[in-house]
Amino acid sequence: MGYRLSRRQFLATTSAAASACFAAKPWSTAFAEATSRPRTRAILLGTAGGPLPKPSRYQTSHVVIVDDHPYLIDCGDGVGYRLVQAGVKLRDLRYIFVTHLHSDHIGSYFPLLEEAWLSGMNGPLDVYAPPPMEQMTKSWFDTIRYEMNIRIQDGFPPFEDHVHVHEVREPGLIFQDERVRVTSVIVHHPPIAPAFAFRLDGSDRSIGFSGDTSKSDDLIALAKNADVLVHEVEDMAAVDKLIRSMPGRNVEAGLKHHYETHTSSEDVGKIAAAANVKKLVLSHLSPTADDPNLPDVVLEAAQKDFAGEIVVGTDLMEI
């Protein structure tokens, strides 16, 4: 004969379960969040452009979470800290996608591998990146071999063979599993080549990432009708002023790089409009990401050509 709960027992049990689920927030708020949260969502881990440390923004990195599975895009300095702050367990990392090999996009790639290993990951970890990332990764393991062997003697399982680098040289479909499809195009960011933009399509949302690029027709095609486009942006007037103030900097070369291989706040709205995206998220803010006036400057310029929703990203913002 089955066991039947009394009405009082039933109410007590369901009340306790509800309390456990929603203890941190009011019931109505927690329930609404649980039922409305998309299956495919993005967290902006680092929103500053450029190689120099900033007081309040980390270097570029973003994570797309699909049904609680993280897919990391770029690994700027501090990415491990930001992942932990965002509630992502480092041992759960299985996929990393790198747009290009500038230092502000891979500054914490190598430390992250060891941090994930020491956090309990027992592989595999698949990395999709332009060449020569495979050789760079092998060289890094050689660099830390002394310390790595000490960790293994302390009881950690070997991890080097669990890291698989897949070098991406051509545009197209680069990855697909049961949760997400990742496609790429080559964008214009010399002297680095190839440099990529990525689009991740989950079952309910599509999210594009520009990487670093000037205005790109291929990127517009990639992002066509996407739910979200996370795009780099630069205030070119501030870029001009900063570069001219830097002692020892070749001003002509510096201005050429920024004007020809990055996206201005005037162009980013045009890109979003041409791609017909639902939401434009401005990230990789440059050149002075901590300038309190920068968000208003780039937002005002982008709004001139894009009538949709525009968000100026901040670290740990969820999209």
Buried (B, 14 or more C-beta within 10 A) or exposed (E): EEEEEEEEEEEEEEEEEEEEEBEEEEEEEBBEEEEEEBBBBBBBBBBBBBEEEBEEBBBBBBBBBBEEBBBBBBBBBBBBBBBEBBEBEBBBBBBBBBBBBBEBBBBBBBBBBBBBBBBEBEBEBBBBBBEEBBEBBBEBBEEBEEEBEEBEEEEBEEBBEBBEBEBBEEBEEBBEEEBBBBBBBBBBBEEBEBBBBBBBBBEEBBBBBBBBBBBBEBBBEBBBEBBBBBBBBBBBEBBBEBBEEEEEEEEEEBBEBBBEBBBBBBBBBBBBBBBBBBBBBBBBBBBBBEBEEBBEBBBEBBBEBBEBEBBBBEBBBEB
